[in-house]
Amino acid sequence: MLCWGNASFGQLGLGGIDEEIVLEPRKSDFFINKKVRDVGCGLRHTVFVLDDGTVYTCGCNDLGQLGHEKSRKKPGKLKIFLSALSNISCKFEMSSNFLYS
């Protein structure tokens, strides 16, 4: 997966990089050998859903939008699983999951 843009809160999931702004697409080592099904981008956080339904989040966590206790510069795995019929969405300072039936 390729990432670029504002990385000042770790929302790109690239780890502890020095740059706050990534101007050119950069490969995310975290997602090597993983299939990303869906990505939701908020203002300062990101949610990744893998093909197997596992969910990872990274970035700012001031309002608990990552679904765990700490901010992360690398994606952290959540203790939830999303079915193939769900869709992730991020807004300014929140994350949500939509289930379709």
C-alpha positions, 0 to 999 in steps of 0.5 A: 500500500502507498501512503502520502500526505500529512504524517504529523499525527502518525495517520499514514501508519508509516511509523516514527518518520521524521517528515511531517509531510510526505510529498511522494507516495511511500510504501508502507512496510506494515502492510507487506503480505496483507491485503487491505480491503478498505481504508477510512481517513479522518482529519488526523487518524486512519482506519484500515480493514484487511481482507480477513476482517481484521481492523487496524487504526493509527494516528491521533486518539484525542477523542478515542477515535482509534478504538484503543487507549493510545495514539499510534504511529504504526497501525494497531490491531483492534479487538473487533472483526468486520464482516465482508458486508461492512464498510468503514467511514471516518470523519473529522474526529470519529470513526464508524462502521456501516453494516449492509444487509 
